[in-house]
């Protein structure tokens, strides 16, 4: 279980409060207007930014002060964070060992991840030889080999067309179900949240609401969500 305990984020005069729990195995969407703090919240959970106060706990353990690499977290960024001079296999292998000295079992795990994301046979290509969708699959494969129980998505598929983005979201949902992981994804689109998120929080006006069942939330949205959706 992920717990955000009386968490307050203060950044350049901006303040965001979050105080809720997310059960393991849930898929949570964070939805709200641009600049409301969705990506900032992910960065605090991942350890890239410190909170002003409060705690981040995973399975009851306080991880607030842990470095990003020590947290049970994988994160997909908007730009996929691929190294252009490395091959697909090397970019994925970084998720297993930073020195890329993989043993036989680790190489097998890498090849299995390539197959799962539909990139079998592309291990020796460079990112520049791939389409945008294929690059996103490489980044997702790197998350898969890390086998971290908590995955954060900071709109990594926002540059893709609607059909391809939906394919990638379905793939993420399937993979999370396979590993029993917990997902938190930033979204600006209700359709994305409704596709794979069983619970959704609204981020607006300096507050993150507690997760609510996605279908029920959109059937009877609170005023702040109606204002954002324009309905």
NUDREN-924882 format. One record per residue: residue in three letters; x, y, z of N, C-alpha, C in turn. Coordinates in steps of 0.02 Angstrom, whole numbers, plus 32768, in hexadecimal, padded with zeros to 4 digits. Layout:
% NUDREN-924882
ALAXYZXYZXYZ/...
% end
This chain:
% NUDREN-924882
UNK802A7FC48000800080008000802C803E8000/UNK801A806E7FD6803B80AF7FD5801380DF8001/UNK80368101802E80168132805A803781768051/UNK800F81A88041802681ED80428009820C8080/UNK8032821580B2801B822880F58026827380FF/UNK7FEE829880FD7FF082E081078029830180DF/UNK802C82EC80A08062830380748053834A805B/UNK808383758062807D83B9804780BB83C8801C/UNK80AD83DF7FE080E283F07FB080E0843C7FA6/UNK8119845C7FAE811E84A47FA3815784AF7F71/UNK814684CE7F39817784D87F03816985197EDF/UNK819885487EE6819385897EC3814F85AB7ED1/UNK813B85AB7F1080FD85CA7F2380BF85A07F18/UNK80C785657EFC808F85377EEF808B85057F29/UNK804F84F77F40804484C87F77801284927F62/UNK802284547F717FF6841C7F627FF383EE7F9F/UNK7FB783DB7FB37FAD83AF7FED7F90836D7FD6/UNK7FA983367FF37F9082F37FE47F9182CA8024/UNK7F5B82A780327F57827E806E7F2782448060/UNK7F43820C80477F1981D280377F4381938033/UNK7F22815B802D7F42811A80247F2B80FB7FE2/UNK7F5980D57FC37F4A80B27F857F5C80697F8F/UNK7F2B803E7F8A7F377FF77F957F637FDA7F5D/UNK7F8B7FA97F707FB67F877F407F8C7F657F0A/UNK7FA47F697ECB7F807F4C7E937F4D7F797E72/UNK7F447FB57E8E7F167FE57E707F38800D7E39/UNK7F0F80247E097F2680527DD57F0380957DE2/UNK7F2C80C87DF37F12810A7E047F22813C7DCD/UNK7EEF81607DB67EFA81987D887EF781D97DAF/UNK7F2582067D9F7F24824A7DB97F0D82777D81/UNK7ED482977D897EB882C17D547EAB83077D6E/UNK7EB683387D427EAB837D7D577ECD83AB7D26/UNK7EC583EC7D2E7EDF841C7CFF7F2B841F7CFE/UNK7F4784387CC87F8F84417CC37FA684717CFA/UNK7FE084627D177FFB848C7D4C7FDF84807D90/UNK7FB2844E7D967F9284417DD77FC0841A7E07/UNK7FF583FA7DEB802483D77E178027838C7E0F/UNK800A83717DD9800883287DCF804F830B7DC7/UNK807583287D9A80BA830F7D8F80E5831D7DCD/UNK80DA83557DED810083657E2A80F383307E60/UNK80B6831A7E6780A682E67E9880CB82A67E88/UNK80CC82937E4780F282577E34813C825E7E46/UNK815882997E3A819F82A37E4981AE829F7E93/UNK818082B47EBC818982AD7F05818482647F1A/UNK815382407EFE814D81F87F0E818B81D27EF8/UNK81A781E57EBE81E281C37EA3822281D77EC6/UNK8221820F7EEA825C82247F0F828682597EEC/UNK826E82747EB4829382A77E90828A82EC7EAE/UNK825582F57ED4824883347EF8823683237F40/UNK824D834B7F71823A833F7FB781F983637FC7/UNK81CF83457FF281948369800981A7839C803D/UNK817C83CE8045818783FF807A817883E080BE/UNK814783B480C08135839180FD810D835280EC/UNK81038328811E80DF82EA8113810E82B180FE/UNK80F0827780F18119823C80E380FD821480A8/UNK812A81F08087811881BF8054812A817A8070/UNK80F9814E80758105810B809080F180D6805D/UNK811880A1805A8107806780318106802A805D/UNK80CC8009806180C27FCE808B80D67FDE80D4/UNK80C6801A80E980D3802F812E81188049813C/UNK81458045810B818A805C8114819080A380F9/UNK81AD80CF812281B88114810F81F0811880DB/UNK81DF812D809E821281328069821E817B8056/UNK820681AA807E820981F1806D825082088060/UNK828081EE808582C58205807F82F081DA8051/UNK82D381A4803582F98178800B830981987FC7/UNK834481897FAD835681A07F6A832A817C7F37/UNK831F819A7EFC82F3817B7ECA830581337EBA/UNK834581247EB3835A80E17EA1834F80AD7ED8/UNK834380C47F15833780977F4D82ED80897F58/UNK82C280AB7F33827A80A37F3C825F806A7F10/UNK8228804C7F25820B80147EFF81E2802D7EC4/UNK81FF805B7E9D81D980827E6C81FD80837E29/UNK81D6807B7DF381ED80897DAF81C280C27D94/UNK81E080EC7D6A81BC81257D4F81C8812C7D05/UNK819281367CDF819581467C98818881907C8F/UNK81B781B27C6E81B281F97C64819582087C1E/UNK818582477C138168825C7BD4819782507B99/UNK81D982577BA4820882507B6D8228820A7B69/UNK821181DB7B93822781967B94826E818C7BB0/UNK829781C17BB282DB81BD7BCF830481857BB1/UNK830581807B6F832F814E7B4D8371816F7B39/UNK83A781487B3C83E981617B2883F381527ADE/UNK83FB81867AB583FC817B7A6C843981537A54/UNK847081537A7A84AC81307A6484AC80E67A78/UNK847B80D17AA08475808C7AB6844180667A8D/UNK844980267A8884187FFD7A6583DA7FF47A90/UNK83A67FD97A7083697FC97A9583787F9C7AD0/UNK839F7F687AC483B07F397AFA83D57F5B7B33/UNK84047F877B21842A7FAA7B5583FF7FDB7B7C/UNK83D27FFE7B5A83A4802B7B7D837980057BAF/UNK83627FCA7B9C83397FA27BC983657F857C00/UNK83A17F6E7BED83CE7F507C1E83E17F7E7C57/UNK83E17FBF7C4B83EF7FEF7C8183BF7FE87CBB/UNK83837FD07CAC83527FC57CE183637F8A7D0E/UNK83907F607CF783A57F257D1D83E77F327D41/UNK84197F487D1A845C7F577D3584787F947D11/UNK84897FC97D3784A580057D1784E57FF87CF1/UNK850B7FC47D0485497FB57CE1853E7F887CA4/UNK84FF7F737C9A84EC7F4A7C60850F7F067C5D/UNK852C7EF07C94854D7EAE7C96851A7E7A7CAC/UNK84EE7E667C7D84B77E3A7C8C84CC7DF17C8A/UNK84B27DCA7CB984BE7D837CB784897D627C8A/UNK848D7D217C8384607CFE7C5584177D077C68/UNK84077D037CA883C27D0B7CBE83A87D517CB1/UNK83D47D837CBA83C07DC87CAE83B67DD57C64/UNK83E07DB77C3A83D77DBF7BF183957D9E7BDB/UNK83857D667BFB83467D457BEA830A7D707BFE/UNK830F7D907C3882DA7DBE7C4E82D27DF87C1E/UNK830A7E127C0683097E497BD682E77E347B95/UNK82FA7DF97B7B82DB7DE27B3D82917DD37B46/UNK827E7DBB7B8182377DAF7B8F82117DF17B8F/UNK822F7E257BAC820E7E677BAD82067E827B67/UNK82397E797B3D82347E907AF781F97E6E7AD4/UNK81F27E2D7ADF81BB7E097AC081787E217ADA/UNK81737E2D7B1A81337E427B38811B7E857B1E/UNK814A7EB27B0F81357EF37AF681367EF77AAA/UNK813F7EBE7A89813A7EBB7A4081777ED47A1B/UNK81B37ECE7A3A81F07EE57A1A82227EAE7A0D/UNK820C7E717A0B82397E3979FD825D7E4479BB/UNK829F7E3979BA82C67E43797D82E17E897974/UNK82D27EB779A382E97EFC799C831E7F0E79D0/UNK833B7EDE79F183687EEA7A2983A47F157A16/UNK83BD7F0F79D883FA7F3279C483ED7F7579A2/UNK83AF7F88799C83A17FC9797D83AD800279AF/UNK83B9803D799583C0807979BE837C809D79C1/UNK837080C479F5833080E779FB831E811079BD/UNK8350812D799C8342815679618328812E7926/UNK832E80ED7929831580C178F482CE80A97903/UNK82B180C07939826F80A9794F823B80E07947/UNK81FC80CC794081C580FB794181B981127989/UNK818F81467990817F815E79D3815F812879FE/UNK8132810179E0811280CC7A06814380967A1B/UNK8172808679EF81A580547A0181D3806D7A38/UNK81E480AD7A37820D80C97A6C81E880C47AAF/UNK81A780D17AAE818080CB7AEC818080837B06/UNK818080537AD88182800D7AEB81C67FFA7B0A/UNK81FB80187AF1823D800D7B0F823D80257B58/UNK822480627B628221807D7BA681F680527BD4/UNK81BF80387BB88194800D7BE081B67FCB7BF0/UNK81DC7FB07BC082017F727BCD82357F7C7C04/UNK82547FB77C0782847FC57C3C82627FC57C81/UNK82257FDF7C8381FF7FDC7CC181EF7F937CD3/UNK81DD7F6D7CA181CA7F277CAC82027EFF7CCB/UNK82407F077CB282777EDF7CCB828B7EF47D12/UNK827A7F317D26828A7F477D6A825F7F247D9E/UNK82247F0F7D8B81F77EE97DB781E97F0F7DF8/UNK81E37F517DF381D27F797E2E81877F767E39/UNK81707F757E7781287F6D7E8480FF7FAC7E79/UNK811F7FE67E7380FB80257E69811680477E2B/UNK80E980537DFB80FB80727DBB80D880B57DB4/UNK80FE80E87DA080E3812B7D9780E8813E7D4D/UNK80B281557D3080B0816A7CEA80A481B67CE6/UNK80D681DA7CCE80CD82227CC580BF82317C7C/UNK8084821C7C65806E82267C2080A282127BEB/UNK80BE81D57BF080F281C27BC080D781B87B79/UNK809581B37B72807981A57B2F805481E17B13/UNK805F821C7B30803882577B1C8046826D7AD4/UNK8082825C7ABA809382717A76807A82417A41/UNK805D82097A56804581D77A277FFE81E77A10/UNK7FEB81CD79D77FA681D479C07F7681AF79ED/UNK7F3581BF79EA7F0581A17A187F0481547A16/UNK7F04813779DA7F0080ED79D77F3D80CD79F5/UNK7F7980E779E57FB780CA7A007FBC80D67A4B/UNK7FA781117A617FA8811E7AA97F7C80ED7ACF/UNK7F4180E07AB47F1480B07AD57F31806A7AD5/UNK7F5480577A9F7F7680167A9E7FAA80127AD5/UNK7FD180487ADE800580487B117FE780467B57/UNK7FB080697B617F9080687BA37F7480227BB3/UNK7F5780027B807F3F7FBE7B8B7F797F8F7B9C/UNK7FB17F987B7A7FEC7F6F7B8880047F7B7BCF/UNK80067FBA7BE5801A7FC97C2A7FEB7FA77C5B/UNK7FAA7FAC7C4E7F797F8D7C7B7F837F427C80/UNK7F8F7F227C477F9A7EDA7C467FD97EC67C6C/UNK800F7EED7C61804E7EDD7C8380497EE87CCE/UNK80267F1C7CE3801E7F287D2B7FF77EF07D4B/UNK7FC57ED77D287F9E7E9F7D427FCA7E617D48/UNK7FF67E567D1880227E1C7D1A80507E1D7D57/UNK806D7E577D66809D7E5B7D9D807D7E6E7DDF/UNK803B7E7A7DDF80197E8D7E1D802F7ED07E37/UNK80437EFD7E09805E7F3D7E1D80297F727E29/UNK80407FA97E4780167FE47E54802B801A7E23/UNK7FFA803A7E048008806C7DD07FEA80B07DE4/UNK801180E47DD97FF781297DDE8008814C7D9C/UNK7FD681647D7A7FE181847D397FC281CA7D37/UNK7FE981F87D1B7FD0823C7D0F7FA9823B7CCE/UNK7F6F825B7CCF7F45825D7C937F21829F7C8E/UNK7F1982B67C507EED82F07C437EAC82D97C22/UNK7EA882997C107E6F82807BEA7E45824F7C13/UNK7E05825D7C1C7DDA822E7C417DDA81E97C22/UNK7DE081E57BE07DDE81A37BBF7E1A81777BD5/UNK7E5381977BE07E8E81717BF67E8281557C3C/UNK7E67817E7C687E5A81677CAC7E26812F7CAC/UNK7DF381377C847DBE81057C827DD580C47C63/UNK7E0B80C67C3B7E22808B7C197E45805A7C49/UNK7E7380737C737E9A80447C9C7E9B80547CE7/UNK7E81808E7CFB7E8480A17D427E44808D7D66/UNK7E4A80637D987E0E80517DBE7DFC80867DF1/UNK7E2D80B17E037E1F80EA7E307E4081287E14/UNK7E2481627E247E3C81A27E0A7E3C81D67E41/UNK7E6F82007E417E72823A7E6D7E73827A7E43/UNK7E5182AD7E5B7E5182ED7E397E85831A7E59/UNK7EB083377E2F7EE483657E487ED283AB7E30/UNK7EBF83D57E5E7EA984187E4D7EA684437E8B/UNK7EB084837E837EA984B47EB97ED284A27EF6/UNK7F0F84877EEA7F3D847A7F207F30843B7F48/UNK7F04840F7F2F7EF283D37F547EEE83977F26/UNK7F01835D7F407EF7831D7F1F7EC082F97F44/UNK7E8982EB7F237E5282C97F457E6482807F51/UNK7E4582617F827E4F821A7F8E7E3681F27F52/UNK7E5681BA7F427E4081927F087DF8817B7F0E/UNK7DD381827ED87D8E816B7ED47D86813D7E98/UNK7D58810D7E9A7D4D80E27E607D42810D7E21/UNK7D6780FE7DED7D6781287DB17D2281307D92/UNK7CFF80F87D897CBE80FC7D687C8E81287D8F/UNK7C8C811E7DD07C5E81457DFB7C72818F7DFB/UNK7CB3819D7DFA7CC981E37DFB7CB282097DBE/UNK7CB881E97D837CA5820C7D467C59820C7D3B/UNK7C3681DD7D5A7BED81DE7D567BD082177D7F/UNK7BF182267DB77BDA825C7DE37C1682867DF9/UNK7C3382AD7DCA7C7182D17DD97C65830A7E0B/UNK7C9583157E387C9183507E647C9983907E3C/UNK7C8983C77E5B7C8A84087E387CCE84167E18/UNK7D0484077E3C7D4784167E227D5683EE7DE3/UNK7D3D83B07DE07D4783887DA47D19839F7D6B/UNK7CDC83B47D7B7CAF83CF7D487CCD840D7D29/UNK7CEB84377D537D0A84757D397D4284647D09/UNK7D6A84317D1B7DA2841D7CF07D8983FF7CAE/UNK7D5583D57CB27D3B83B47C767D1283E37C4B/UNK7CFB841A7C697CD384497C447C8B84327C3B/UNK7C72840D7C6D7C2D83F57C687C0A84007CAB/
% end
